[in-house]
Amino acid sequence: MPISFRSLSYIYNKDMPYAHKALDDINLDIKEGIITAIIGETGSGKSTLVEHLNALLLPDEGSLQILDYNIVAGQKQRFLKPLRKDVGLVFQFSEYQLFEETVIKDVAFGPLNFGYSIDEAKRRAAEALKLVNISEDLFEASPLELSGGQKRRVAIAGIIACDPKIIVLDEPTAGLDPHGAKEMIALFVSLNKEMNKTIIIVSHDNEMVYNYCEETVVLSHGKIKYHGPTFDLFCDRQKLAEYDLLEPQIVTFRNALIENGFKLSKQARTLDVIAKEIAEQVKR
Amino acid sequence: MSLIEIKNVDYSYNDTRKAVDGITFDIEKGSYVTIIGHNGSGKSTLAKLITGLLPVKNGSILIDGLEVNEQNISAIRKRLGIVFQNPDNQFIGSTVKDDIAFGLENKQVESADMEGIIGEYAEKVGLTEYLDYEPQNLSGGQKQRVAIAGILAMKPDIIIFDEATSMLDPKGKKEIKKLMYDLAGDDTITIISITHDIEEVLQSDDCIVLNKGKLFMHDKPQKVFADAEKLRKIDLDVPFVELVREVFAKNKIKLKAHDLEGMVAELCRYRSDH
């Protein structure tokens, strides 16, 4: 297991009258090589959880194993830099964090910071920009001249250029128009499938989670309520009601068909397969 | 006469490209109109022209017969409310009560009447119990509801929602959409909603599709979505029911219903026919 939380707790404003336990005794193993979603209502602890993954926050109690790094509450950490190279974190509204004069310089900043030569850093930056579909004629442009969706992709390129093993994205599609959101989803699916990156996504978009994330973690009030296959979660109406989650439309449709006597296999998760299986039942 | 008449309106931020390019359409009183189009299609520019935030240089916009220009803008603004995208940017008061009161104070409503009016509109948006709450203790959806209560208290004829749900979580989105649908039932209020939410569009009376500054379609939502390919070509989403219709058509099953429930019923009928 590359990522394991053991009895981890995190408290904001510790020892203050308004201390708040944002993560409460978290035990969690996230699998390598897949896309895992972290969902839960606003304030449930999602962002706090992912900020532990590259040690932006350190646990107050318990421990955390990420790849070969072991972070234990109360112990001094010596390996923050290599850890942050291996775990790339893309913040919410990351487009606001671009700061260099040109797109290429912004993306090269990470690799430079991790000790690559200028030429190597630029080569990596160019490669990462190509991957996120930013054309070469924009390399020398100011980040400010780009559209919101482009800026966000440049911010992600900055992470990809450092060649992390794990990429964590905090609400990567929030505020993008449907077209921008689709491009973003295609990007992290290809990072997972083609470059074998472990992807962790914080999201409110249940439709996206259902369609693209193999496993899902549900957080509520700093505790883990569910961790397992995404399909099993969204097909369980009792769980959806208990965790106050909206049912994806395709699941609503699937359930309605089953309730009306149609037979659908467990493989019928996409519209294509559902339609095929139904077609056989109406033709007979 | 239509409540809003937009005639041959052009607008460009610089000389190279028109952000709004020769747009003409009318909006009827009491209707609920959605405006869609991908980023850069001219949606927001058009909204800014209607609300007088940008000057109309070419063409004309009439609201209830009154031309939108510098001279008329304060009279027009009194009849028009805008709900913006970011819930944090429009909370002015220190509590919910203060925030709703802000517009009323500007309008010099008697303080004896104030309490009653605030209570009425807080109830309308379901925030009666939150009157003394401060903004940091409210969710995004609740903040947007406060903004809407403040606008309703001014008794506007027109409310413009400028991507008012796009920054909210699913719960907040649901809350605001429900409130919008309730308001749409009120014939005295005309609603214009700029949105990316295709499911919302299905609930509106009319849909205006913009592409590259031009009017691409103006029709009932069902008709707009009937040609999925056409919408995909301009980078727009297709509602889930239309995806279902498409995929079943590929499997030689023709579905005619307008919602999922109807489609399931249709499939049941097909099954018993065979």
Interface residues (C-beta under 8 A of the other chain):
Chain A: E41 T42 S147 G148 G149 A174 G175 D177 P178 H179 G180 H204 D205 N206 D244 L246 Q249 I250 T252 F253 A256 L257 N260 G261 F262 L271 D272 I274 A275 K276 I278 A279 Q281 V282 K283 R284
Chain B: H38 N39 G40 S139 G140 S166 M167 D169 P170 K171 K174 H196 I198 D235 L236 D237 F240 L243 V244 V247 F248 K250 N251 K252 I253 L260 E261 M263 V264 L267 C268 Y270 R271 H274
